């Protein structure tokens, strides 16, 4: 039986594990998560409500020098695919302004619980470990945790997130792992930042998104 190791137990890591299991039920899949439980950052998304997709998602609504970079991903797994996936897990959408879709319950925990339940149903293992290094072997990959525990996988997915939320596990450590395997990392820039201004000037705008 082939072993698939997934580093990172956030939304990407969990959904990668689930689709890998759908594709090949014979895989032995393990998700390695540094936090005390998988999906912790999900609970903070959408102000605790988890805006999990948007009906208006398309390449035209992305900005920057290379907005067409998103095209392949958006055509490979569409908004409809996302909605149908969560419907299958029992998470039904509620549409709000500008096409935003939230779980009908209005609780991010509904999304996390559905993903965790599907991991369990599919027999996917979750291990709490902060993976500090990865290396290629003749048969696949060797993963070493900060506690010096060693794990192996015939295949590996790194879904460790970016740098957006160090307190919830996304501190950029995944980039170091990718570099060690020979990947080139482009310059990193924040995509969503605060605007700072004297408060008296904008006090009347409080609460407007």
Number of C-alpha atoms within 10 A of each C-alpha: 7 11 16 22 24 24 26 29 30 25 21 17 23 26 17 18 27 23 11 16 19 12 10 11 13 12 17 19 25 24 27 27 24 21 19 11 15 23 25 17 20 21 18 14 14 14 11 14 21 22 22 20 19 18 14 12 14 16 17 11 8 14 9 7 7 9 13 14 12 13 13 10 10 15 12 9 10 15 18 10 13 14 18 15 14 17 13 11 14 13 21 18 20 14 15 11 7 9 13 17 21 23 23 13 14 17 18 22 19 19 27 22 14 16 21 19 13 17 21 13 10 14 16 18 14 20 16 16 21 21 24 16 19 20 13 15 11 7 10 14 18 19 22 18 17 12 10 13 11 14 15 20 21 17 16 20 16 19 21 27 22 16 16 15 12 12 9 16 24 18 15 16 18 20 18 14 20 16 11 13 12 8 11 10 10 6 5 9 7 8 6 7 7 5 5 6 8 7 10 7 8 9 9 9 9 8 6 5 4
